[in-house]
Amino acid sequence: SIEKKYRCQPGHPAYPRRVLLRLMVQAAIDGMFSSRKIDRLAQENVIYMYLAGNAKPDFRTLCNFRREHKELIETVFKKTVLIAKAAGVLQLGHLSTDGTKVKANASNQYTLSKAELETIRRIIEQGIAVDEEEDRLYGDHRGDELPPELNTQEKIRRKIKEIEEMEGKPLKQAAKKILRQHLGGSQQQKRHVIGKIKNAEQKLMMSGQKVVSVSDPEARFMVNKKKRIELSYNPQITVDHGSGIIVANDVTQDCIDREQLQPQMEKTEENLGGLPKGVKMSWDNGYFSGQNLHYLEEKGVDGYIPDGEQATAMKGKQVPDDPYAKDQFIYDETQDRFICPQGRMLTRKGEYIHNGKPVYAYYGAPCESCLVRAVCAGENRWKMITSYGFEGERQRMAVKMRSEEGKEEYRKRSETVEWPFGDIKQNFGLREFLTRGLQGVRTEHNLVCIGHNLKILWKKLDGKITMLEKKKDMRVILSSNTNSVLDICSKCIKKIPRKLNC
């Protein structure tokens, strides 16, 4: 359907989309994301020349393809999951989800606050008013000539110095760069600078942050594994334990993973055509919340997520031993109350809002007569427990994670989902995104996930896969090591022989 769109265009025939897609996927496998480098490879590297049919697509064509066909690349990723399922590579006994931080194509220094953006806008608007007055007095020839006082970089620097003196304070390097682009640019470049400022102001208002990146306003400050704060994105993947195939992926702006459990579950269901019966799923402590536990129970999913103390203990760190901590109190879900280690009842007495979420307070036990009140409640008259709700789900998960079976199942998480991230970062070279904007980095991440899945498929099927054309546009996979046909089209399943001699 996509090829038909480009077949009827006037002028020179367009490059087939499948040719451009081959080049992009092979380049992702080789850790190449620059359109100019792929352009050069298609002219110099025999593998790329073969994949392109000796065509020589320009880097602009490749760049436009990646920008205009985000849905196609996402569909291709889903197809790799379907092929893996049809070929019997997916085992679907255990699935794990995790996220990582990947640096955005933006500098921490190239950021501006709301006040700084307003200052730049005011300076530019004053300059535009002066230009319009000069055009009225002296006429305008083309509209892109620089006035004599701004026709060299040195004069532009002097002009910025004058602006700083008028403002009474030095400007940030990011602000100076924007002003240089505007003062020394053509009319088209000036319009581009103004559009960039408007976009940055809009993204800053939507994000609620104090500063915004001018080069990539959709990036967010995040703490990475090395404890460095950088402008980054948060890629998410869900991986099959038995094969290492990525069954769902996404890139988000969220600094934490807690809100990504449900979206990843939905993408996994969509890509697999529903969750397999009896599948187990695991997440690390970053996904732990009462809402998520409630969602898993509603879906009937056998999930494994440790709370904060359990996650600390699993890492071999010492957990403070408090016999009167909240997890030592038993929650009675039917009566909505806690039972302390001494057998006394704490009922819900109050409610307040904290960080936009309701918090419930439980107290009311006769602590005055309790012999351990000083140890349990400290200097308070009685013991009070706070809860964000869903205590029944929290305690059921805690019991599951304390069991040997739960611990054994949760150990699969690290060996399932960590190594694909290592493969993507080390072998595919995706330690920093090349593209900018959320949609651009999602496409870039989809390409490496396609490459990751194809490499696993090639290895699992011994590198002997032949694509056969059957009937109308019908494709089947012929695996020579099993001498059997694994068909993708369910409508034609009865028309294809089940055994073939390869």
N, C-alpha and C positions, 0 to 999 in steps of 0.2 A: 504493500500500500504506500509506503514511503517512496519506493523507487518510481512508482507511477506519477507521483507528484512532480518529480524532477525530469521525467521523460518528455513532457510536452512543453518545456520551457523554450522560448526562442533563443537563437544564438548558438554558440558552441555547446555540444552535449555536456551535461554535467557529469562529474565523476560519480560512479555508483556509490550509494551510501555504504554498502557492505565493504567496498574497498577501503573507504576512509575508516570504517569501524575496525577492520582488521589491523590497520596501521596503528590506531589508537590503543587497541588492546595489547598488541605486541610491544608497543613502546612502554605501556604501563608495566608489563612483565619485566622489561629491561630497565625499569626505573627512569624512563625518559618522559617528561611531561611538557617540555617546551615544544610548541608548534614549529619553531625554526629548526630545532634539532631533528624533529621527525621529518621535516621537509628535506634536510640534508641526508638523513639516513635512507630515504626513498630514492636518492640519487647515487648513493655510494655503497650501501650495504646490500649484498645479494639477497638476503632473507627478506628485507623490506621491498626490494625491487620485485621479488617473486610474489609477495603478498599483494602488491599494488598492480600486478600485471604489467610491470614496466611503465606504469603511469607516473607522472611527476606532479602530484598536487602541490600547489603553493601553500606556504605556511598560513596565509590568510584563509584559504579554503578549509584547512584543518582546524584553525581557531574558530571559524564560524560554525563548522560542523559540531564541535564540542559545545558551543554556546546554544545552538538552535535545536539540538537533538538530545536534551536531557532526558526526556521520556523514553526515547529509543534505548539509550544506554542503560537506564533503569530496567527496562523490559528485558534487555539482554542478560542482565544480572539474574533476574527471576528465571530466565530460561536455563541458566547454568544449574540452578537449584532443581528445576523440573527434570533436566537430563540426568543429574546425579540420582534423583529419586527413581526415575525410570530404569536406570542402569543398575540399580541395587547397591549403589555406593553408600547412600545414606542409611544409617542404622536406626537413628531416631529413638534410641533408648534413653539418652540423657542430652539435654540442651543447656548451654550456659550463655549468659549475657554479661557483657562488661563494656566499659568505656575507657578511653584514654584521651590524653591531651595532645593535640598536634598544633604546632605554632602556625599562626596565620601569616600571610604575606604582608606584614605591617610592622612598623617599628614602634617600640614603646615611647620613643621620643616624639614621634609625629602625632601627638594627640593635643586636643584643645578642649577647654572647658566652655560652658555656655557663655560666660562673660567674655572670653577671648574671641569666640565666634561672633558675638555681637559687635565687639570692637573692630574686627576685620571687616564685617559687613558695613559698618558706619564709615570706615576709611575708604572702602571701595565706592560706596554710594556718593561720597563727597568728590572722589576723583571723576566719577561718571558725570556729575553735575558740572564740574569744571570743563570736561571734554565737550559737553553739549553747548556750553556757553561759548567756547572757542570756535566750535563749528558754526554757531550762529553769527559770530563776528567775522570770522575769516574764511568761512566756507569749508566744505569737506570734499576731498578728491576721491579717495577710494574707501576710506574708513579704517584702514589698517596701518597707516603710516604712524611711526613713532615720533613724538615731538622731539625737537633738538635736545631738550634737557633730559631725555630718557633713551637716547639712541645707543648707549653703551652700557655694559654691565656695571662699570664704575659709577656712572651717573645714577643708575637705579639704586645702587648701594647707598649713595649719598642721599637720595630721596627718602629711602627707608630710615636713614639716620635722622633726617629732619622730622619724619613722622614720629619717631620715638621721642624726640625732644618735645614735640608738641603734646604727645600723650603724657609726658613726664615719667615714663617708666620703660624699661627695655622690653622688647617683644620676644616671644619664644621663637626658636628656630623654625618650628612648623608654620607660625604666623608669617615670618619673614619669607619663607619659601612660597607661600600662597601669594603674598604681595608681589614678589619678583615675577611669578608667573603671570599675574594680572597686569602689572605695569609694563612688562616687556613683551606681552603677547598680542596676537592679532585679535580682531573682533570675535572670531570664532573661539579662540583660546580663552578670551575673557568671559564669554558666555559659559564655557565649560567650567571655569573656576567658580563662577557664581552658582552654577548648578551643583557643584561639589559641596559648596558651603551650605546650600539649602538642604541637600541630602544628609549632611552631617548633623545639622540642627534637628532634622526630623528624627533620625535614628537615636540621637541623644535623648530626645523627649520620650521616645517609645521605650528605650532601655532602662531609663531611670538611673543611669550611671552619672558620675560626676564629670567624666571626660569621655571623649569619643575619638576614635582613630579617623583621621581625615582620609587616609589611603584605603582603609577597609572599615567603614562604619559599622558593619555587622559583626565584626570580631569582638570578643569580650576578654577582659583580663582574667586569667586563670592561673592556678598554682600547678606546675608540672611535677614530675617525679623527683626532679632535682631541687625542689622547693623554690624554684624561680617563678616570679610572676611575669607572665608574658601574654600578649594578645594572641588568643588561641581559639580553636574550635574543639568540640567534644564528640569525636566519632564513636558510634555504638555498633557492636556486632553481636549476633547470636550464632553460636557455633554448635555443630553436631559433634558429640564426643567421639563416636566411633570412627568418623572419617576426617574430621577437621574442616568439612565444608561449611562455609558461611551461609546460613539460610536466610538471614535478614541483616540489613545494615541501615544506618542513618548517620547524619551529622547534625548536631544541635549546638545552640548557643548557651545552653545551661552549664553552669560551673559544676554542679553536682548531678549525680545520676538518678536521684530518687524519683524524679518525674518521668523517667524513660522506661520503666518496667512495662507499663501498659502499652505504649506505642510499639515497643519491640515485640510484645506478645501478639499484637494485632498484625504487624507486618509478617511475623512468622506464620501465623494462621493463613494469611493471604497467599504467601509464597508456596506453602506446602499444601494448600487446599484443605486446611483444617489441621488441628493438632492431633497427632497419632494417639491412639488409646494407650493409656498406661505410661506415657512419657514422663520422665522426671526432669525438672528444671532447677537451676541453681543461680544465685546472684550473690555478690559480696555485700558487706554491711552497708555500702553506699546506697543500696536500694531499699533498705529496711524502713518501713513506715507502716502504721496501722492500716492506712487506706490500701496499700499494696497487698498486705496480707489478706484483707477482706476481699479484694478483687480476685486473688488466687483461689480463695475458698469458694467464691461465687462461680468461678470458671471450672471448679473441680480439678485444678491442676495440683499435682504433687510437687510443691516447691520447697526449696531449702534456702533460707536466708538467716544468717546469724545476727543477733543484736550486738550492741557495742562491746559488752563485756565478753561475750562468746568469741567475737572476732579478735579481741585482744589476747584472750587465752590461746586461741588457735595459732597465733603468731609467736607463741612461746614467751610472751611477756607476763609479768606478774600482775594479777588482778587483786585489788584490795579486798580482804576478807572481812565483810561487814555482815554479821548475822542478822541485822535488822534493816538491811537494804530493801528496796522495793521488791526485788525479785524473790525475796524470802517470804513475802506476803502472798497468800493464796487468794485468787480472785474468784468470787462466786458470781458467775454470769447470770444466773436466774434471778438473784436478788440485787444485782449491781452493787456489790460491796466487797471489801477486802477483809481477810481474816489474818490477824497478826500471829507471829509464832507463839504467843501466849494464849491464843484462842479468842481474842476480843475482836469486835466488829467495827470497821470503819466504813461509814456510809457516805454517799455523795451529799455534800452540804452547800457547795458553791460552784460558780462557773465564771470565768473571765476570758478575755481574748489576749493572746500573746502571738506576735508576728502574724496576725491575721487568722489565727487558728484558735478554736475554742479549747480551753484547758479546764478540766474538772478537778475539784478539790474534794478529797475524802478524809474525814476525821470524825470525831464523836465517840471514840472509845473511852471507857473510864480509866484513863491513864494515871490519874492522881493516886490510885490505890495500887498501881503496878510496881513491883519490886525492881524492874529493870527500866523504869521510865527515864532515868538519867542517861543510861546508855543508849536507849532507843530514840528518845525525843530530844535529848540534849537539854538546853536551857528552856525549851518551850514547855508549856503546860501539858500539851498532848501531841501525839504523833499525827502529822498530816502528810498524805500522799497525793501527788498531782498526776494526772493522766491526760493524754491526748485522745483518749477513746480507743475502741477496738481492743480492749484488754483481753478478752477471751481469745481472739486470734493471736495476740502476742504471746500469751502463755502456752497455747497449743504449739506454736512454732518453737518456743524455747524448749519445751519437752522433747519435741522431735529432734532438735539440734543437739540436745544432750545425750541422746541415745547413740549407741555404737553404730547402728545402721545409718543414722542421719549423718554422723561424722564421716563415715566411709563414703557415703554418696556425695557429700559436699567436697571431699578431696578431689573428686573428678573435675571440679570447676577450674582449678588453676591449670591442670594439664590439658584442659579443653580449650579455654578461651585466651590464655596468655600467649601461647606460641604463634597463633595467627597474627597477633599484633606485632610480635617480634619479626615474623616473616614480612609483614607489610612495611615496617619501619626499616629493617636492616637490608633485606633482599630486594624489596621494591623501592627502597629509598625515600619513602614518604615520611620524612621527619619534619617537613615544613610544606604547607600547601603552596602551590605556584599561583593558582587562580585566587580571585577575591570575590567576596559575597557568598552568602549561604548556599545559593543554588549552584554556583561554580564549584565550591569545594565538595558539595554532594556528588556532582558528576565525577570529579577527580577521584573521590573515594570509591564510587561505584566501579570505576575502571580497574582499580587495584584489586577490588573484591572479585571482579570477573576474572582477572589474571590469576589470583590465588586459587579460585575454584577450578579453573581450567588446568592448572598445573597438577592439582590433586587428582582430577579425573584422568588425566594422561597417565599418571603414575599408577593409579588403582586399576586401570584397564590395560596395563602393560603397553601403552602407547600404540595400540592396534585398533584404531577406530576408523571405520569407513562410513561415510554418509551416503545413503542410497536414495535415489528419487523414486517414489512409487506413486502411481496414479497422478492426481492433480496436486501439485505443491506438497505432497505428502512425504515427510522425511522419517526414516527409521534409523536407528543406530545398529550397526552390525558389529558385534564384538567377536573377533576371530578366536579368542581363547575359550569361548563357550559355545561357538557354532549356533548361536540363537539370535533371533531378532527381538529387540526390545523396542516396541512401538510407542510413539508419543501420542498419535491420533487415536483416541478411543473409538471414533465413529467407524474407522476402517479396520478395527482389530480382527474381525472375522474374515476379511478379504486377504490377509497376509498369512503365508505359511509360517508355522511356528518354528520350523527347523530349516536351515539352509546349509549347504556345503560351501564353506568359505574358499 
